[in-house]
Amino acid sequence: MKASIFYRAAAILLLLFAVGHTLGFRQSDPQWGVAALLGSMRSIHFNVQGFTRTYWDLFVAAGLSVGVFYFFAAILAWQLSRLPAESLRLMRPVGWAFALCFAAITIVSWRYLFILPIVFSILITVCLISAAWLSSKKVFHVP
Protein backbone atom coordinates (compact mmCIF):
# COMPACT_ATOMS: atom_id res chain seq x y z
CA MET A 1 0.00 0.00 0.00
CA LYS A 2 1.00 3.61 -0.42
CA ALA A 3 1.45 6.17 2.32
CA SER A 4 -0.84 8.56 0.44
CA ILE A 5 -3.84 6.28 1.02
CA PHE A 6 -3.26 6.33 4.78
CA TYR A 7 -2.72 10.09 4.83
CA ARG A 8 -5.98 10.61 2.93
CA ALA A 9 -7.86 8.28 5.27
CA ALA A 10 -6.41 10.19 8.24
CA ALA A 11 -7.42 13.49 6.61
CA ILE A 12 -11.02 12.37 6.21
CA LEU A 13 -11.18 11.02 9.77
CA LEU A 14 -9.63 14.24 11.08
CA LEU A 15 -12.14 16.36 9.20
CA LEU A 16 -15.02 14.34 10.68
CA PHE A 17 -13.41 14.53 14.11
CA ALA A 18 -12.96 18.31 13.78
CA VAL A 19 -16.58 18.88 12.78
CA GLY A 20 -17.93 16.57 15.48
CA HIS A 21 -15.75 18.07 18.18
CA THR A 22 -16.42 21.68 17.19
CA LEU A 23 -20.19 21.17 17.07
CA GLY A 24 -20.47 18.86 20.05
CA PHE A 25 -18.05 19.78 22.81
CA ARG A 26 -20.43 22.35 24.39
CA GLN A 27 -23.37 19.93 24.52
CA SER A 28 -24.54 18.47 27.80
CA ASP A 29 -27.29 16.10 28.82
CA PRO A 30 -29.59 17.20 31.70
CA GLN A 31 -29.29 13.66 33.08
CA TRP A 32 -25.64 14.36 33.85
CA GLY A 33 -26.79 16.76 36.57
CA VAL A 34 -24.31 19.46 35.64
CA ALA A 35 -26.71 22.40 35.26
CA ALA A 36 -25.48 24.07 38.46
CA LEU A 37 -21.85 23.54 37.48
CA LEU A 38 -22.39 24.97 33.99
CA GLY A 39 -24.28 27.90 35.50
CA SER A 40 -21.35 28.59 37.82
CA MET A 41 -18.88 28.30 34.96
CA ARG A 42 -20.87 30.94 33.06
CA SER A 43 -21.64 33.30 35.94
CA ILE A 44 -18.46 33.56 38.01
CA HIS A 45 -16.25 36.25 36.51
CA PHE A 46 -12.59 36.90 37.31
CA ASN A 47 -9.81 39.08 35.97
CA VAL A 48 -6.91 37.55 34.07
CA GLN A 49 -4.19 39.83 32.68
CA GLY A 50 -6.60 42.72 32.24
CA PHE A 51 -9.52 40.68 30.84
CA THR A 52 -12.71 39.66 32.59
CA ARG A 53 -13.33 35.98 31.90
CA THR A 54 -15.37 33.02 33.18
CA TYR A 55 -14.45 29.36 33.37
CA TRP A 56 -16.96 28.86 30.56
CA ASP A 57 -14.89 31.25 28.40
CA LEU A 58 -11.78 29.17 29.10
CA PHE A 59 -13.66 25.93 28.39
CA VAL A 60 -14.98 27.23 25.06
CA ALA A 61 -11.56 28.59 24.08
CA ALA A 62 -9.92 25.24 24.79
CA GLY A 63 -12.61 23.31 22.90
CA LEU A 64 -12.48 25.59 19.87
CA SER A 65 -8.68 25.44 19.89
CA VAL A 66 -8.84 21.65 19.69
CA GLY A 67 -11.29 21.91 16.78
CA VAL A 68 -8.98 24.32 14.95
CA PHE A 69 -6.04 21.97 15.53
CA TYR A 70 -8.02 19.02 14.11
CA PHE A 71 -8.94 21.07 11.01
CA PHE A 72 -5.28 22.00 10.56
CA ALA A 73 -4.24 18.37 11.02
CA ALA A 74 -6.77 17.30 8.36
CA ILE A 75 -5.29 19.81 5.91
CA LEU A 76 -1.75 18.69 6.77
CA ALA A 77 -2.62 15.02 6.26
CA TRP A 78 -4.26 15.80 2.91
CA GLN A 79 -1.23 17.82 1.78
CA LEU A 80 1.12 15.01 2.83
CA SER A 81 -0.98 12.58 0.78
CA ARG A 82 -0.24 14.64 -2.34
CA LEU A 83 3.55 14.57 -2.01
CA PRO A 84 5.72 12.22 -4.06
CA ALA A 85 7.15 9.22 -2.20
CA GLU A 86 10.70 10.62 -2.25
CA SER A 87 9.53 13.89 -0.65
CA LEU A 88 7.70 11.94 2.06
CA ARG A 89 10.83 9.93 2.75
CA LEU A 90 12.79 13.16 3.23
CA MET A 91 10.07 14.41 5.61
CA ARG A 92 10.23 11.36 7.90
CA PRO A 93 10.56 13.45 11.08
CA VAL A 94 7.35 15.35 10.26
CA GLY A 95 5.41 12.16 9.54
CA TRP A 96 6.59 10.47 12.73
CA ALA A 97 5.99 13.58 14.86
CA PHE A 98 2.45 13.77 13.44
CA ALA A 99 1.87 10.10 14.28
CA LEU A 100 3.32 10.42 17.79
CA CYS A 101 1.20 13.51 18.45
CA PHE A 102 -1.93 11.49 17.74
CA ALA A 103 -0.65 8.53 19.73
CA ALA A 104 -0.47 10.94 22.69
CA ILE A 105 -3.99 12.20 21.91
CA THR A 106 -5.15 8.58 21.89
CA ILE A 107 -3.68 8.05 25.36
CA VAL A 108 -5.35 11.23 26.66
CA SER A 109 -8.64 10.19 25.04
CA TRP A 110 -8.42 6.70 26.56
CA ARG A 111 -7.75 8.14 30.01
CA TYR A 112 -10.22 11.03 30.09
CA LEU A 113 -12.84 10.79 27.34
CA PHE A 114 -15.38 8.31 25.94
CA ILE A 115 -15.82 5.86 23.09
CA LEU A 116 -16.23 8.18 20.08
CA PRO A 117 -13.04 10.23 20.57
CA ILE A 118 -11.18 7.06 21.59
CA VAL A 119 -12.15 5.28 18.36
CA PHE A 120 -11.39 8.30 16.17
CA SER A 121 -8.03 8.80 17.91
CA ILE A 122 -7.07 5.15 17.49
CA LEU A 123 -8.04 5.07 13.80
CA ILE A 124 -6.22 8.32 13.04
CA THR A 125 -3.12 7.11 14.92
CA VAL A 126 -3.09 3.82 13.02
CA CYS A 127 -3.39 5.67 9.69
CA LEU A 128 -0.62 8.12 10.59
CA ILE A 129 1.74 5.43 11.89
CA SER A 130 1.11 3.35 8.75
CA ALA A 131 1.75 6.37 6.53
CA ALA A 132 4.93 7.31 8.41
CA TRP A 133 6.16 3.72 8.24
CA LEU A 134 5.51 3.45 4.51
CA SER A 135 7.00 6.91 3.90
CA SER A 136 10.25 5.82 5.55
CA LYS A 137 10.90 3.06 3.05
CA LYS A 138 13.50 3.64 0.36
CA VAL A 139 12.03 4.53 -3.02
CA PHE A 140 13.52 2.60 -5.90
CA HIS A 141 13.27 3.98 -9.40
CA VAL A 142 13.04 1.47 -12.23
CA PRO A 143 14.72 2.79 -15.40
C-alpha positions as CSV (number, residue, x, y, z in Angstrom):
1,M,0.0,0.0,0.0
2,K,1.0,3.6,-0.4
3,A,1.4,6.2,2.3
4,S,-0.8,8.6,0.4
5,I,-3.8,6.3,1.0
6,F,-3.3,6.3,4.8
7,Y,-2.7,10.1,4.8
8,R,-6.0,10.6,2.9
9,A,-7.9,8.3,5.3
10,A,-6.4,10.2,8.2
11,A,-7.4,13.5,6.6
12,I,-11.0,12.4,6.2
13,L,-11.2,11.0,9.8
14,L,-9.6,14.2,11.1
15,L,-12.1,16.4,9.2
16,L,-15.0,14.3,10.7
17,F,-13.4,14.5,14.1
18,A,-13.0,18.3,13.8
19,V,-16.6,18.9,12.8
20,G,-17.9,16.6,15.5
21,H,-15.8,18.1,18.2
22,T,-16.4,21.7,17.2
23,L,-20.2,21.2,17.1
24,G,-20.5,18.9,20.1
25,F,-18.0,19.8,22.8
26,R,-20.4,22.4,24.4
27,Q,-23.4,19.9,24.5
28,S,-24.5,18.5,27.8
29,D,-27.3,16.1,28.8
30,P,-29.6,17.2,31.7
31,Q,-29.3,13.7,33.1
32,W,-25.6,14.4,33.9
33,G,-26.8,16.8,36.6
34,V,-24.3,19.5,35.6
35,A,-26.7,22.4,35.3
36,A,-25.5,24.1,38.5
37,L,-21.8,23.5,37.5
38,L,-22.4,25.0,34.0
39,G,-24.3,27.9,35.5
40,S,-21.4,28.6,37.8
41,M,-18.9,28.3,35.0
42,R,-20.9,30.9,33.1
43,S,-21.6,33.3,35.9
44,I,-18.5,33.6,38.0
45,H,-16.2,36.3,36.5
46,F,-12.6,36.9,37.3
47,N,-9.8,39.1,36.0
48,V,-6.9,37.6,34.1
49,Q,-4.2,39.8,32.7
50,G,-6.6,42.7,32.2
51,F,-9.5,40.7,30.8
52,T,-12.7,39.7,32.6
53,R,-13.3,36.0,31.9
54,T,-15.4,33.0,33.2
55,Y,-14.4,29.4,33.4
56,W,-17.0,28.9,30.6
57,D,-14.9,31.2,28.4
58,L,-11.8,29.2,29.1
59,F,-13.7,25.9,28.4
60,V,-15.0,27.2,25.1
61,A,-11.6,28.6,24.1
62,A,-9.9,25.2,24.8
63,G,-12.6,23.3,22.9
64,L,-12.5,25.6,19.9
65,S,-8.7,25.4,19.9
66,V,-8.8,21.7,19.7
67,G,-11.3,21.9,16.8
68,V,-9.0,24.3,15.0
69,F,-6.0,22.0,15.5
70,Y,-8.0,19.0,14.1
71,F,-8.9,21.1,11.0
72,F,-5.3,22.0,10.6
73,A,-4.2,18.4,11.0
74,A,-6.8,17.3,8.4
75,I,-5.3,19.8,5.9
76,L,-1.7,18.7,6.8
77,A,-2.6,15.0,6.3
78,W,-4.3,15.8,2.9
79,Q,-1.2,17.8,1.8
80,L,1.1,15.0,2.8
81,S,-1.0,12.6,0.8
82,R,-0.2,14.6,-2.3
83,L,3.5,14.6,-2.0
84,P,5.7,12.2,-4.1
85,A,7.2,9.2,-2.2
86,E,10.7,10.6,-2.3
87,S,9.5,13.9,-0.7
88,L,7.7,11.9,2.1
89,R,10.8,9.9,2.7
90,L,12.8,13.2,3.2
91,M,10.1,14.4,5.6
92,R,10.2,11.4,7.9
93,P,10.6,13.4,11.1
94,V,7.4,15.4,10.3
95,G,5.4,12.2,9.5
96,W,6.6,10.5,12.7
97,A,6.0,13.6,14.9
98,F,2.5,13.8,13.4
99,A,1.9,10.1,14.3
100,L,3.3,10.4,17.8
101,C,1.2,13.5,18.5
102,F,-1.9,11.5,17.7
103,A,-0.7,8.5,19.7
104,A,-0.5,10.9,22.7
105,I,-4.0,12.2,21.9
106,T,-5.1,8.6,21.9
107,I,-3.7,8.0,25.4
108,V,-5.3,11.2,26.7
109,S,-8.6,10.2,25.0
110,W,-8.4,6.7,26.6
111,R,-7.7,8.1,30.0
112,Y,-10.2,11.0,30.1
113,L,-12.8,10.8,27.3
114,F,-15.4,8.3,25.9
115,I,-15.8,5.9,23.1
116,L,-16.2,8.2,20.1
117,P,-13.0,10.2,20.6
118,I,-11.2,7.1,21.6
119,V,-12.2,5.3,18.4
120,F,-11.4,8.3,16.2
121,S,-8.0,8.8,17.9
122,I,-7.1,5.2,17.5
123,L,-8.0,5.1,13.8
124,I,-6.2,8.3,13.0
125,T,-3.1,7.1,14.9
126,V,-3.1,3.8,13.0
127,C,-3.4,5.7,9.7
128,L,-0.6,8.1,10.6
129,I,1.7,5.4,11.9
130,S,1.1,3.4,8.8
131,A,1.7,6.4,6.5
132,A,4.9,7.3,8.4
133,W,6.2,3.7,8.2
134,L,5.5,3.5,4.5
135,S,7.0,6.9,3.9
136,S,10.3,5.8,5.6
137,K,10.9,3.1,3.1
138,K,13.5,3.6,0.4
139,V,12.0,4.5,-3.0
140,F,13.5,2.6,-5.9
141,H,13.3,4.0,-9.4
142,V,13.0,1.5,-12.2
143,P,14.7,2.8,-15.4
